[in-house]
Structures are given as structure tokens and as C-alpha cells.
Amino acid sequence: MGKLLTIEDDLPLRETLVEILELYGHTVLQAGDGEEGVEIFSKTAPDLVLCDINMPKMDGFAVLEKIKKLVGAGELPPFIFLSAKTEQKNIKYGLSIGAVDFVSKPYSATELLKLIDLRLKR
């Protein structure tokens, strides 16, 4: 299984997600805001990133832009936005800056796990 970084400011939601991912066999790193997420990413090089959009200190879009600057071209791990912000313009923007998927909250754990497996296999 993979090493995943989860960046989510909602503690109960983050804890639940981490528990599900760990039960499925993933190693999970977690951050409570965007700044912490970028810092953890720079030190650990995860295989995949799950990131909320609306967070204090730095939103998910800024997180992705900063991470892209840390890695070389073609080395960005799969980056998936998890967000209640489901307006088409937000989805299009997130995908245009490098995210591979955009999952709307609330999401099905089963569907999210399938998506993660798919992205880790590529």
C-alpha cells in the first residue's frame, strides 16, 4: 500500500479518514492546515496527497501550487482534492493546476479507496 498525506483542518473528519486509510493498509501522514501539509510533504515525499480546499493559513489550491514548486516536472504525486466546494469553476480550476481528481464531501469511503488504488497503480 502507499504512503499518503492527508491535509484536512476538520479534526474529526481527518481522524476518521486516517483510520479508514490505515485499516486499508496505507501509511498515513496528516496535517491540520495547508502550511503544515506543505512542510510534511517536503520532508516525506508521499505517494499520494488528499487535500481539503477551505483551510486556515493556506487553502488547498495554494498547497498544490507550493508542492508543485518543490518537486520537478513529472514528479508530482497524484493530488486529490476532497471538498464541499463543488462549484464547477472550483473543480475545473483544481484540475487545471494539477490535481488528478476532485471528490465531493461527503464521500463514500469505498469509492475513495477505489480511487486511491487506481491512482497509486498509475
C-alpha positions, 0 to 999 in steps of 0.5 A: 500500500502507499504512503499518503498525506492527508491535509484536512483542518476538520479534526474529526473528519481527518481522524476518521479518514486516517483510520479508514486509510490505515485499516486499508493498509496505507501509511498515513501522514496528516496535517491540520492546515495547508502550511503544515501539509506543505512542510510534511510533504517536503520532508516525506515525499508521499505517494499520494496527497488528499487535500481539503480546499477551505483551510486556515493559513493556506487553502488547498489550491495554494498547497498544490501550487507550493508542492508543485514548486518543490518537486520537478516536472513529472514528479508530482504525486497524484493530488486529490482534492476532497471538498464541499466546494463543488462549484464547477469553476472550483473543480475545473480550476483544481484540475487545471493546476494539477490535481488528478481528481476532485471528490465531493464531501461527503464521500463514500469511503469505498469509492475513495479507496477505489480511487486511491488504488487506481491512482497509486497503480498509475 
